[in-house]
Amino acid sequence: IIDDKTFGGSLYQQYLQAMSWLESKLQVAYKIEGTGPREEIWEIPLTVFKEAIINALSHRDYYEQGASIMIEMFEDRVEISNPGGLLPVVAKDFGHKSMTRNPLIFGLFTRMHLVERVASGIPRMQEAMREVNLPEPEFHTEGMFTVVFKRQVKNYATDGIVNGIVNGIVNENEQMIIDLLKTKPGLNASEIAESISKSWRTTMRYLKSLNEKELIEFRGAPKTGGYFLMKN
């Protein structure tokens, strides 16, 4: 076990805390085009976790003593489980019909605009995973209700998303340099290294990568010049 957290407070606070914990553990890359705002690319779309956690809070069996909603992260998958399997009426037409054990809680999340419409959560999770070419979520409905999201961390890194080796895709350290040059253009390598708290050699590797992606350029004489963002 790498990390273990227990969240309490209101159901909405639990939802926010769970999402924050997930975001701290998932791989994320940043895509930028020119000097525009960066786009976050998560290894698994965050929207599926929002749906799954809200579903768990809305539909769990709160009378089951000693049971909790669990979010478990493994190398190859993320599992979200809640006490209480499917109600018999829902089980007959899973993914298309909806009935909650807790209508007051479900109604609260609906009024907070955290639920779009009844019985739409499962199809939305399936569609979100398909859109990024990930396997559709798996559902296990006996006893505990569990949804499983497959990770493809190894492929994700190999494809160059995490490591920033694809044109236009940058990793977090390279993004720090881009953000720095937006406000302080013309810095040299030593000044950039100090600003991002990295060694000169490591910084030069990031600068070389950004230059190859045609995101930055060096201007001026070797001893007195500096780095600038490239203009589209």
N, C-alpha and C positions, 0 to 999 in steps of 0.2 A: 504494500500500500504506500503510494507516494504522498497522498494527501487525504485527509479525512476531516470533513466539516459537518457541523450540525447547525441548521438554520431554524430560527424561531421568529416570533413576532407575528404580525398580521399576515394573512395569506398573500397579500400583494407584496409585502416586504420579503416574504419567502421566495416569491417569484423573481423579484429583482435580484436578490442575493444569489439564487441559483444560476440565473443568467450571467451574472458577473463572474461567478466561479467558473462556469463553462468557458467564457470568453478568455479567462486567464490561462486555460489549459489547452485550448484548441490552437492549431496552427493557423496563422493568418499571413497573407502577403499583401503587398500594396502595388497597385497599378496606377501609373500616372501617364498622362499624355501632355507633353509640353509643360507649361507652368500652371495647368489647371489643378483642381483639387484631386487628391488621391482617391482611388477606389479600393475599398477593402475587399479582399477575396478570401473567404473563410473556407477551410477544408471541407466543412459541412455547412450548408446555409443556416444561419442563425434562426431563420423563421421556423424551421422544423422543430427546434428546441422550444421556441416560444409556444407553439401549438401543443407540444407534448407535455410541457410543464403545466400549462393552463388546464389541459385535459385531466392531468393527474390530480391537480388540486380540486377540480370541479367534480370529478367522478369517483374519487377514492371512497372507501368504506371507513368512515370516521368512527364507527362502533367497534372496529377491530382493534382491540387493546394490544399495545406493544408493537404495532406495525407502523412503518413510516414510508413515505415516498423516498425512493432511492435513486440517485443518479450515479452510475458507475462508468468510469472511463477505462477502457482497455486499449492495447496497442492497435487492435483491429476494429474496434466498435465502441459505441456509447449506448448504454442501456438506461432507460428511465422506467421505473416500476412503481405501481401504486397498489395498495391493498384493495381487494375486491375485483373479481373477474367481471365479465360482461353480464348485464342483466339478460334474462332469457329472451325478452322481446327484441333486444338489440342484436343478440348473437345470431338470430335467424337472418338478419340482413345487415351484417357488419359493414360499416363504411358508408351506409346509405341512410340508416335510421339511427336516431339518437334518443336516449332517455337517461336522465341524470338522477343519481341518488340524492343529489343536493341542489334542488331547484333554486334555493335562495342564493347559494354561492354562485351557481351558473348565471343567474340573473344579474348578480353584482358585476361579474366579469363582462357580461354583455353590455351593461350600462357604462362600463369603463372603456368600451370599445376594444377589449382584448379578445373578444369572440366575435367573428364576423357574422356567421349565421349557423343555425343548428345543423349538425351532421356534415359540416364542411371541412372539419379539421383533418380527418384522415385523407380525403382526396387532395387537400392542399399540401400535406406532407409528402405524399407520393409524387405529386407533380413537381414540387421543389427539388426533390432528389433527382428526378429524371432530367430536369433542365440542366443540371451540372454533371450529367453522365455518371451518377452514383447509383448503386442498387437501391431499389425502393425499400422503405423500412419494413422490418419483419414485426409481426404482432403475435404475442403469446397471451392467451386470454383465460387460462385456467388458474383459478386461485388468485394469483397476482396478475394484474394486467401489465404487460411489459412491451415496450416498443424498442426495437434495436436498430440503430443507425450504423451502417458499415463505414469504417474509415479506410481511406486509401493513402495513408501518410507516406508510405514508401514510394508509391507511384507519383504522389504529389510532389515529393522532393526530386525524384528522378526526372520528372517532366520539367523541372527548373522553376516551379512556381515559388517554392519556399526559398531556394537558394538564389533566386534572382538572376538566372542565366538566360532568360528569354527576353528578347527586345521589348522594352516598355514595361517589364516587370521588375520591381526592385524589392530588396529585402528591407527589414526595419532600419538597419544601420545606414544603408544607402538613402533611405527616405529621410533620415536625420540630416544627412549632408545636403540633400535637395532643399529641405525646409530651411536649413542654415543659410544657404546661398540665396534663397529668396529675399532674406532680410539683410544679408551681409555679402553681397557679391564681391568677387575679387580677392577672397582669402587665399592664402597659399596653403600647401599641404600641412605644414607644421601648425598653423593657426587652426585649421580644420580638425586636426588630430587632437589638439588641446580642447577644443570646444565640444567634441563628442566623446572625450575621455578614452581614446584608443591610441595604440602605438602608431608611430609614423609609418612603419611597414604595413600594418593592417589597413590604415587609412589609405595608403597608396593603392592597395588592392581594390578597395571600394571605388576610388577615383578612376582607376583603370577600367573597372567594370562599367561605371556610369558613362565614361567617355566612349567605350565600345558600343553602348546602347544609344549613343548620340543624344544624351540627356544633358551633359555638361561639356565644356570645352576650356582649354587653357589659353589664356591670352597674355601676350607680353613676353618680355625676356625671361629666360629660365630662372634667373636669380631674383627678379623683381616682379614677375607676373603673378597671376592668380587665376582661380577657377570661376567660371560664370555658367549660368543656365543657358542652354541653347534655345534660341527662339524658333518657333514654327515658321 
